[in-house]
Amino acid sequence: MREPAPSRSTLAHVAALAGVSAKSVSRVFTDSAHVSEDTRERVLAAARRLHFRPNRLARELRSGAVSRSVGLAIADLANPFYSQIAAGCEQVLRRRGLELVIASTGEDPALERAVAENMIGRRVQALVLVPTGGDQSYLRSDTELGTVILALDRPAAHLAVDSLVADDVRGAVMLVEDLLAAGCRRIAVVADIPQAATAQTRLAACEAALVRAGVHDARWIRSGAHDAARASQLTEEMLARSERPDSVIALNNLIADGVLHALLAHGRRHPEERIAVRAFDDTAVTELLGVSVVAIDATAMGARAGARVLERLDGEDGPPVAEVLPMVFTRRQGSRARPGPPHERRRSAAGAGRPDVSTGIRWGVLGAGYVAGTFGRAARHAGITISAVGSRSPERGRAYAASHGVAVVHSSYEELVTDDRVDAVYVATPHTWHAEHALLALDAGKHVLVEKPIAVNAAEAELIHERAAARGLIALDGMWSRYLPMMRRIREIVGAGHIGALVSVIADHSQALTDDPLHRINNPDLGGGALLDLGVYPIAFVLDLLGPPVTVSATGSLRSTGVDAQATVVVRDAAGACGIAHTASNAPGPVSASVLGTAGRIDIARNFYAPSSFVRVNRANEVVEEFVSPDPFTGFTHEMVEMQRLVDAGERISPCLTPEASMDIMRVLDAARRDLGVEYPAELQQVAGN
């Protein structure tokens, strides 16, 4: 049975903490004009600290009424897939006398939060949520207070709750394999907006399958199709090329409608061509046109969601369960393609082929949080096996194992690092624990890949690298941009003098993250701040091309917790070239980079630190080279591949990021924090103890 939930904070609790009357608190939450701005700010601050939400059904509850509703927050009310889910869920809940309250989030994280908080404020008995691409940790206090929450169709981010999803990875593989068997080689993929977790999973799985088959071509990969019209437009752009795809995979039902619309129009102009179509989700249109699909019964999925909610409401306790429903492949005659000629995958401008992702290393993951989950998804998409996971929370460890196909779960980090079935450990705990956990693994004889930043300061980083050298082991700094094929090509261009002498290197990584003072990004006890979380990327990029600087200076601003909210770091190398690294956690930025030389320039597209693209221009601003990332893998995959290469070659030091270069990054971060006046409690304790 479930333990009794702790009591929710009340209006009286907020009043006591804010030092005002209960009536003043009530006025704030009813938007009364009869309250001072100072009182309003104190009340809202107290409410945030206590995770208080006003009960909008208080009048009904006081009169004896009890909420008999369950909330369902879905992405799009107009999408038939979600309407079928709602129908299945409602059917199950109605038999128990529960009403389903439905709202749409439109894939907007801010609207999702408003919808979810409004439903919980109305005291729904449970919330079924289709998460957007945002962060669902804002619901953590509600789960702690006993609210039943189920993540549907997509897993929740930063929130440990039950989830019910389809096996999108297997579905993608089935579609690609079916097209390959039909003789298709120029296989296009049209995907939803990147913020949607389902779109990310399906696209990554399709691309990984194409890479394994040797037919991945970045020209035929399109994302951002959030509706049929945009999907049709993206398809038309590919069909307008002189060399066209011989097949298209549509990654959801609305995309399929748009793709088919474009192909039907193209077929009227070019009746001699046959372009095959495969799709996720089944609709009346795909059935009518004979399109082979992988799909899940949306009504049955909704019914299972309703049943799972009832199981929790009936008292089932235990850790969050990640339930994966199988996809069903339906082959139809109308979607068979005419076999085309063999097609060799176009190589990137760098001439780099796809990496060999086969790995004999048996990986262990230390920590089972959000970043560890991203690592697990990257490994799964690349076909790399994680042998074991270690977590101090057995429930979280089991949930991680279920989500990522991990066979062994350890309830302590010590058990993980001493497991003979593990060769290398990925350290995925918060920054302030990186050094301790990396040393733990090294002392147990395991190679380590440590999530960036490798430590909170240069002294800790040096200790890790020294320990690895003494043990004859590998310690890779997980600054993944250093391992990307794109960066290898940029180093070649700069080293060969193709853009002349370096003048400046400029990079930004800024995001509008939470203002919650208790969140990790704002918590000094956890090494919070923009610099260590975001700024490490542009700083690492600048140093990659300039080398260790001779001068470092920084300016910026701090949050109320004492960590940096934004910073601009300027460095200069011995030759006089300058680097400018900007970061902020309180505002969105371009997240791009440029390299300026006396004879040209390199401009890297958004999310410069990830597998991306760039153009090189000459002094007259004419494009002379365009680079498209040659594979679909994330930086995590390239880190794993580099670890395997080092082990196979009997080497310890990666030329992508040497120990000295790793410590240079930390030294610049240390200098920047000194200029800003940012110190972490753990560092102050170390100084006091010396």
C-alpha positions, 0 to 999 in steps of 0.5 A, spaced: 500 500 500 502 507 498 504 511 504 500 517 506 502 523 503 505 529 506 500 534 507 500 540 502 502 547 504 496 551 506 494 559 505 496 559 512 503 556 511 504 561 506 502 567 510 506 565 516 512 564 512 511 571 508 510 574 515 503 577 513 496 575 514 492 570 511 487 575 508 493 578 504 495 572 501 488 571 499 488 578 496 495 576 492 492 570 489 485 573 487 489 579 484 486 584 488 489 591 487 489 592 495 496 589 496 503 593 496 508 590 491 512 588 497 507 584 500 506 581 493 513 579 492 514 576 499 507 572 498 509 569 491 516 567 494 513 564 500 509 560 495 514 558 491 518 555 497 513 551 499 510 549 493 503 552 494 498 552 489 491 555 491 485 550 491 480 553 485 475 548 488 476 550 495 468 552 495 466 546 492 470 541 497 468 545 503 461 544 501 462 536 501 463 535 494 469 531 492 473 531 485 471 525 481 476 527 475 482 525 472 486 530 467 489 529 460 494 534 457 495 532 450 499 535 445 494 536 439 486 536 440 485 536 433 490 530 432 486 523 431 491 519 434 490 523 441 483 523 440 483 516 440 487 515 446 482 520 450 476 515 448 480 509 450 482 512 457 475 515 458 472 509 457 476 505 462 475 511 467 467 512 466 466 505 469 469 507 475 465 514 475 471 518 474 470 524 469 476 525 464 478 533 463 482 534 457 486 540 455 491 541 449 498 543 450 500 545 443 507 542 444 508 549 448 512 547 455 510 554 458 502 552 456 503 545 458 506 547 465 500 552 465 495 546 463 498 541 468 498 546 474 491 548 473 488 541 473 492 539 479 490 546 482 483 543 481 484 537 485 484 532 479 485 525 482 490 524 477 494 527 471 495 523 465 500 528 461 503 527 454 510 531 455 512 536 451 520 537 450 520 541 456 522 539 463 517 536 468 520 537 474 515 542 476 511 537 478 516 533 483 513 536 489 506 534 487 508 527 486 511 527 493 504 529 495 501 523 493 498 526 486 498 520 481 502 522 474 503 518 468 507 520 462 504 518 456 506 517 449 513 520 451 517 519 458 517 525 462 524 529 463 527 530 470 521 527 473 520 519 476 513 517 474 510 511 471 510 512 463 507 508 457 510 509 451 510 505 444 516 501 442 518 507 437 525 504 436 523 497 433 518 501 429 523 505 426 527 499 424 522 495 421 520 501 416 527 502 414 528 494 413 522 493 409 524 499 404 531 496 404 528 489 402 524 493 397 530 495 393 530 502 396 537 506 397 535 513 397 531 513 403 528 520 406 525 521 413 520 527 414 520 528 422 516 533 427 519 538 431 526 536 435 522 538 441 518 532 441 521 526 444 517 522 440 520 525 434 527 525 437 527 517 438 524 515 431 528 520 427 535 517 431 532 510 430 531 511 423 538 514 422 542 509 426 538 504 421 540 507 415 547 508 417 548 501 419 545 499 412 550 504 409 545 508 406 544 514 410 544 521 406 543 528 410 540 530 404 534 526 405 533 528 412 528 533 414 525 535 421 520 541 423 514 538 420 509 539 425 503 539 421 501 536 414 502 543 410 509 543 413 511 536 411 508 537 404 513 543 403 519 539 406 517 533 401 516 538 395 523 541 396 526 534 396 522 532 390 525 539 386 532 536 386 535 533 380 536 527 384 530 525 388 529 520 394 526 513 392 522 512 398 520 517 404 518 515 411 513 519 415 514 519 422 507 520 424 500 521 421 500 528 420 506 528 416 504 522 412 498 526 410 503 532 408 508 527 404 502 523 401 499 530 398 506 532 395 507 525 392 501 525 389 502 532 386 509 529 384 506 523 381 501 527 376 507 531 373 512 525 373 507 518 372 514 514 370 516 515 377 514 510 383 516 513 390 515 508 396 512 511 402 512 508 409 509 511 415 508 511 423 501 511 425 495 508 421 489 513 418 484 512 413 488 515 408 494 511 409 489 505 408 486 507 402 492 509 399 495 502 401 501 505 405 505 500 409 505 502 416 507 501 423 502 503 428 499 502 435 492 501 437 491 508 440 484 507 443 488 501 447 493 505 449 489 510 452 485 504 455 491 502 458 493 509 461 486 509 464 487 502 467 494 504 470 492 510 473 486 506 477 492 501 479 495 507 482 489 510 485 487 503 488 494 503 492 499 500 488 506 502 491 512 501 488 517 505 483 515 508 477 514 503 471 516 504 464 511 500 460 513 499 452 507 497 448 509 493 441 508 496 434 505 492 429 507 492 422 502 492 417 504 491 410 500 493 404 501 492 396 500 499 394 506 501 398 511 497 394 517 500 391 520 499 384 527 497 386 532 502 384 540 502 382 545 501 388 546 508 391 552 509 395 552 514 401 554 521 399 560 523 404 561 529 407 565 535 405 570 532 410 570 526 406 569 522 413 565 516 413 560 514 419 564 511 425 564 504 427 559 504 433 561 496 434 564 496 441 566 490 445 567 495 451 562 493 457 559 499 459 557 501 466 553 507 468 554 511 475 548 515 476 541 514 473 538 521 472 537 525 466 544 525 463 544 518 464 538 517 460 540 521 454 547 517 454 543 510 455 538 513 449 544 514 445 547 507 446 541 504 444 540 508 438 547 506 436 547 499 438 551 499 444 550 495 450 550 498 457 551 492 462 550 495 468 547 501 472 549 503 479 544 508 483 543 510 490 536 509 489 534 502 487 527 504 484 530 509 480 536 504 478 530 499 476 526 504 472 533 506 468 534 499 467 527 497 464 528 503 459 535 502 457 535 494 456 540 494 462 541 487 465 544 488 472 542 494 477 547 495 483 544 499 489 551 502 490 556 506 486 561 501 490 558 495 487 558 498 480 565 499 479 567 493 482 563 489 478 567 484 473 562 485 468 564 492 467 570 495 463 568 502 463 564 507 467 560 513 465 560 518 471 553 521 470 552 524 477 552 532 479 558 536 478 560 536 485 561 529 485 564 528 478 571 527 482 569 523 487 566 518 483 571 518 477 576 516 482 572 511 485 572 507 479 579 508 477 581 505 484 577 499 482 581 499 475 575 501 471 576 506 465 572 512 466 568 517 461 566 523 466 560 528 464 562 535 462 565 539 466 570 533 468 570 536 475 568 543 479 575 546 478 582 545 475 585 541 482 580 536 481 581 535 474 588 534 475 587 529 480 583 525 476 588 525 470 594 523 475 590 518 478 588 515 471 596 515 469 598 512 475 593 506 474 595 506 467 587 507 465 583 512 461 580 518 463 576 521 458 573 528 459 566 528 456 566 534 453 563 531 447 564 537 442 571 535 441 570 528 439 565 530 433 567 529 425 565 536 424 570 539 429 576 534 426 574 538 419 574 545 422 581 543 426 584 541 419 581 547 415 585 552 421 591 548 421 592 548 413 591 556 413 585 556 409 582 562 413 589 565 414 591 567 420 586 566 426 583 573 428 578 571 433 573 565 435 566 567 438 561 562 441 555 562 445 551 557 449 545 561 452 538 558 454 532 561 458 532 556 464 528 555 470 529 561 476 527 556 481 533 557 486 532 550 488 534 547 481 540 544 480 542 550 475 542 555 481 544 551 487 551 552 489 551 546 493 551 542 486 556 546 482 550 550 479 551 556 474 551 558 467 558 557 466 559 550 468 553 547 465 553 551 459 559 556 458 563 550 458 561 548 451 563 555 448 570 555 452 572 548 450 570 551 443 575 557 443 580 553 446 580 548 441 582 552 436 586 557 440 590 553 445 591 555 452 590 562 453 595 567 456 590 572 459 583 571 461 578 576 463 570 575 465 564 579 466 557 578 468 552 577 473 549 573 479 543 570 481 540 571 488 543 564 490 550 566 488 551 562 482 553 566 475 546 567 471 550 570 465 558 571 463 562 573 457 569 570 458 575 573 453 581 570 452 587 572 448 593 567 445 600 568 444 599 570 437 594 576 439 588 572 437 582 573 441 576 568 443 569 570 446 565 565 450 558 568 452 553 564 456 547 565 460 542 561 463 536 566 464 535 568 456 535 564 450 541 565 445 543 564 438 548 558 440 552 558 434 559 559 433 564 563 428 571 562 427 574 569 423 581 569 419 585 574 415 583 570 409 576 567 411 571 565 416 567 559 418 560 559 421 557 554 425 549 553 425 545 553 431 547 548 437 554 548 434 557 544 440 552 538 437 553 534 430 551 540 426 553 543 419 558 549 417 560 553 411 566 556 410 567 563 406 573 566 403 575 574 404 569 576 399 564 572 403 563 567 398 561 560 400 567 555 398 565 549 403 559 546 406 560 541 411 554 536 413 555 532 419 556 525 416 552 521 421 546 521 426 549 520 432 550 524 438 556 526 441 555 521 446 556 516 441 563 519 439 565 519 446 564 511 446 567 510 440 573 514 442 574 510 448 573 503 444 579 506 439 583 507 445 582 500 448 583 497 442 590 501 440 592 500 447 593 507 448 591 512 454 591 519 451 585 521 446 588 527 441 581 529 441 582 532 448 588 531 452 589 531 459 592 538 459 587 540 454 582 538 459 585 542 465 586 548 461 578 548 460 578 548 467 583 553 469 579 558 464 573 556 468 576 557 475 579 564 472 572 566 470 569 564 476 574 568 480 572 574 476 565 574 477 566 572 485 563 565 484 565 560 490 562 553 491 561 551 499 565 545 497 571 549 495 570 554 501 570 548 506 577 545 502 580 551 503 578 552 511 581 545 512 587 546 509 
